[in-house]
């Protein structure tokens, strides 16, 4: 995670987001895919985007052991995902 940049511009209209580091970290989810083979980030993005349907763009960051981080950019997206989770 040392290459993680949470200050990139991922807003829908191309303008720079005005979120602090703490606010961005509060909008992160760390997830794990439970399979015995490596997961490709592009495949995961294709599957997650229609399921999560974020209003703003989301960013996926690969971690170790089939873990990944989902960076969201709007609290409403996070609430919607958490409310719909088991």
C-alpha positions in Angstrom: 0.0 0.0 0.0 3.0 2.3 0.0 2.2 3.3 -3.6 -1.4 4.3 -2.7 -2.3 7.8 -3.8 -5.7 8.9 -2.3 -5.4 12.4 -3.6 -6.0 11.6 -7.3 -8.7 13.4 -9.2 -11.6 11.0 -9.6 -14.6 13.3 -9.6 -17.3 12.9 -12.2 -16.8 16.4 -13.6 -13.0 16.4 -13.6 -12.6 18.9 -10.9 -10.3 18.3 -8.0 -12.0 16.8 -4.9 -11.7 18.9 -1.8 -11.4 16.0 0.7 -8.8 15.6 3.4 -6.8 12.5 3.9 -9.0 11.5 6.9 -12.1 12.0 4.8 -10.8 9.9 2.0 -9.7 7.1 4.4 -13.2 7.1 5.9 -14.5 6.4 2.4 -12.4 3.2 1.9 -13.4 -0.4 2.2 -10.9 -3.3 2.4 -12.3 -6.5 0.9 -11.1 -10.0 0.3 -12.0 -12.4 -2.5 -12.2 -15.9 -1.1 -10.7 -18.1 -3.9 -7.5 -20.1 -4.3 -6.2 -18.3 -7.3 -5.0 -14.7 -8.0 -7.7 -12.1 -8.9 -7.1 -9.7 -11.8 -8.0 -6.1 -10.9 -9.6 -5.5 -14.3 -11.9 -8.5 -13.9 -12.9 -7.4 -10.4 -13.6 -3.8 -11.6 -15.9 -5.2 -14.3 -17.9 -7.3 -11.8 -18.0 -4.7 -9.0 -19.0 -1.6 -10.8 -22.5 -2.8 -11.8 -23.1 -4.3 -8.4 -22.0 -1.3 -6.4 -23.2 1.4 -8.8 -21.3 4.3 -7.2 -22.5 7.8 -8.2 -18.9 8.9 -8.4 -16.1 6.9 -9.8 -14.5 4.3 -7.5 -10.8 3.2 -7.4 -9.6 -0.3 -6.7 -6.2 -0.9 -5.3 -4.6 -4.4 -5.2 -3.3 -5.6 -1.9 -1.8 -9.0 -0.9 -3.6 -12.3 -0.5 -6.6 -11.5 -2.8 -7.4 -8.4 -0.8 -8.2 -5.1 -2.4 -9.2 -1.6 -1.3 -12.2 0.2 -2.7 -11.7 4.0 -2.6 -15.0 5.8 -2.8 -15.4 9.6 -3.2 -18.9 10.2 -1.7 -20.3 9.2 1.6 -23.7 8.3 0.0 -21.9 5.6 -2.0 -20.4 4.1 1.1 -23.7 4.1 3.0 -25.5 2.5 0.1 -22.9 -0.3 -0.2 -22.8 -1.0 3.6 -26.6 -0.9 3.8 -26.8 -3.5 1.1 -24.1 -5.8 2.5 -24.8 -9.0 4.4 
